Amino acid sequence: MSPSNDDRTVKRRRVLSSRTADRLVQGREVPDQPELTQLVAVMSALVPDSAPVPSERLARLLEQGPPVKPNALVPRIGVTRSSRPLRRLSLAGTAFAGLVLALASTNALPAPAQQVVSDVVEWVSPVEIPDGDDQPDPAPTRTREPAPRVVPTEAATPSPYGTPGPEESPDDDVTPEPADDGVSGEEPAEDPSEEPTDEPSDEFTEEPTDDPSEDDASEPYAPQSSYELSISPRR
Amino acid sequence: MDDAPLEDALRAAQAGQAWAARVLYEELSPRVLGYLRAKGAAEPEDLTSEVFLTVFGRIGTVTGGMAGLRTFAFSVAHARLVDEYRRRARRQPATEYAPESDPRTSTAAEDDGLVAVQTARVRALLDTLASDQRDVLVLRILGDLSVEQVAEVLGTSEGAVKQRQRRGLLALRKRLERAGITTIEGVTL
């Protein structure tokens, strides 16, 4: 039994395709949808035929014309074409700086460059990057073996850092060197004419801090008063 | 509709020509006013003037010709309307809309009475829709905007606009059939 024409009409009216809806809102007549066609016509009639009376401010603007700004006609959407090279350049610079910092953090740069990068980084931030001098020396000039030591006398050389000074030579005839020269305290000076210098050598500055526990174990700290007592007979 | 003269007027308005601004105002303001009325603006004429003050103040930044200007004008109108809704919501609690108590149905001086009544009836019908469906139908029918333009004004996709307009029309038809409404103030449905 085939459906009647009325049934088909009712079924067609129930269906509202997207295309039909589009035709309706555009104000076109759709015979299958008489109610909606009329409703859209009524809605469209709500648009007045003439423009409303403008307010005072708008009327003044319409008399004088819209304001024109110098760059108003240039759309400013996204990145302008002229700024693209600068952006690329800044990206490349950032990438290069990151690469240099990464190499410097692993101490992989040549020594001068490593020194420069280390100085710059330590100057602008609290981060410490090894400089070129921190590279391990393949042939160390000074062994870590402690020299034969004697039991320290009371005449311990005062250290400018408040730590025990270098060991004094067992030879009592040797004039005690100033504590600034850490090497001369351990071994007799080869060249007596050489003047002691106040500038601390690398060995001195590093030795007390390398392994302080070793020195602490072998040499008890000698206070300043004992030093004065020990050298007073020499005067 | 041939937009060529209006495109010329738009370029002239962007160059600061007063006559061109008047041409554009005459062309666009009736639809903006109809949109604001259908959406229930408290003072649609004043709001229309505010919308065009904003539009002409930034007309130099408009791209896309007349289509871009239409989209921009209705985007401003939509935003102003949302602002007004928020202000109203802060001032007083929302109440159910009752067409018979709407004073504009009897005191609208700018209309001949029939249009005001039709506006109220159409608004009463539109108020039964979901807000997103109502926005799409009003912008499509009263604003005469395309699907793409409506999507841009509402910040949604074209597919969503098509779906909302279809569902909105279906809901309106169902509402008319259930209520047995066959005429709106003399207009046979």
Interface residues (C-beta under 8 A of the other chain):
Chain A: L16 S17 S18 A21 D22 L24 V25 Q26 G27 Q33 P34 E35 L36 Q38 L39 V40 A41 V42 M43 S44 A45 L46 V47 P48 D49 S50 A51 P52 V53 P54 S55 R57 L58 L61 L62 E63 Q64 G65 P66 P67 V68 K69 A72 L73 P75 R76 I77
Chain B: A13 Q14 A15 G16 Q17 A18 A20 A21 R22 Y25 E26 S29 P30 R31 L33 G34 R37 A38 P44 E45 D46 T48 S49 E50 F52 L53 F56 G57 R58 I59 G60 T61 T63 E110 D111 V115 Q118 T119 V122 L125 L137 V138 R140 I141 L142 V147 K162 Q163 Q165 R166 L169 L170 L172 R173 L176 E177 I184 V187 T188 L189
